[in-house]
Amino acid sequence: MKTRFSEVRTIAMAAVLAAALGACAGTAKKESTGELVDDSVITSKVKGALLAEKGVNSMDVSVETFKGRVLLSGYVKTPDERQRIEGVARSVGGVKEINNNIQLR
């Protein structure tokens, strides 16, 4: 009887563990927990690099990251500034792709 209880308990614990790990997994439209953390780091690094870049007004630029793909949006005054912002974002480690939706004002 004790052995049967132990087996049932082991199976139940395995099921709970599998469910918990499954909740952390990513899909095509949802990031895994690790990807979410990685993307937060990439976003922070891109924003920091933009703030450090002289001659670029990054205050009107938004940075979002999903699975290593960075979306830049917002407004700048010149095409050169738009290209420089994209170049700075590309130089950050972990960036897989850039989608530059920055508009000229």
C-alpha positions in Angstrom: 0.0 0.0 0.0 2.8 2.4 0.9 4.5 1.7 -2.4 1.4 2.5 -4.4 1.1 5.8 -2.6 4.7 6.6 -3.3 4.2 5.9 -7.0 1.1 8.1 -7.2 2.9 10.9 -5.4 5.8 10.6 -7.8 3.5 10.8 -10.9 1.6 13.7 -9.4 4.8 15.6 -8.7 6.1 14.9 -12.2 2.8 16.2 -13.7 3.0 19.4 -11.6 6.6 19.9 -12.7 5.8 19.4 -16.4 2.9 21.9 -16.1 5.2 24.5 -14.5 7.9 24.1 -17.1 5.4 24.2 -19.9 4.1 27.5 -18.6 7.6 28.9 -19.1 7.9 27.8 -22.7 7.6 30.2 -25.5 5.6 30.1 -28.7 5.6 32.0 -31.9 3.5 34.8 -30.4 4.7 34.5 -26.7 8.1 34.7 -25.2 9.5 32.2 -22.8 10.7 33.5 -19.5 14.3 33.4 -20.6 13.5 35.3 -23.8 11.6 37.9 -21.9 14.6 38.6 -19.7 17.0 38.6 -22.7 14.8 41.0 -24.6 14.6 43.3 -21.5 18.4 43.4 -21.4 18.6 44.1 -25.2 16.0 47.0 -24.9 18.0 48.5 -22.0 21.3 48.2 -23.8 19.9 49.9 -27.0 18.3 52.7 -25.0 21.6 53.2 -23.1 23.6 53.2 -26.3 21.2 55.8 -27.8 21.4 58.0 -24.8 25.2 57.9 -25.0 25.3 58.7 -28.7 26.2 62.3 -29.3 24.2 64.2 -31.9 21.2 61.9 -31.6 18.0 63.0 -29.9 16.7 59.6 -28.7 14.0 61.1 -26.4 11.3 60.8 -29.1 12.3 57.2 -30.0 10.7 54.1 -28.6 12.5 50.8 -28.4 10.7 47.4 -28.1 12.2 44.0 -28.4 10.6 40.6 -29.1 12.7 37.5 -29.5 15.8 39.5 -30.4 14.0 41.6 -33.0 14.1 45.3 -32.2 11.4 47.7 -33.2 12.3 51.4 -33.4 9.6 53.9 -33.6 9.1 57.6 -33.0 10.2 60.8 -34.6 13.5 62.4 -35.6 14.5 65.6 -37.6 16.8 64.2 -40.3 17.3 61.0 -42.3 20.9 60.9 -41.0 19.6 60.8 -37.4 17.3 58.0 -38.4 20.1 55.9 -39.9 22.5 56.6 -37.0 19.9 55.4 -34.5 19.4 52.2 -36.5 23.2 51.7 -36.7 23.5 52.1 -32.9 20.8 49.6 -32.3 22.4 47.1 -34.7 25.7 47.4 -32.8 24.1 46.0 -29.6 24.8 42.4 -28.8 21.9 40.0 -29.1 20.0 42.1 -31.7 18.9 39.7 -34.5 16.9 42.1 -36.6 15.9 45.8 -36.8 12.5 47.1 -37.8 13.0 50.8 -38.2 9.7 52.6 -38.1 11.1 56.0 -37.1 9.4 58.8 -39.0 10.8 62.2 -40.0 9.2 65.3 -38.5 
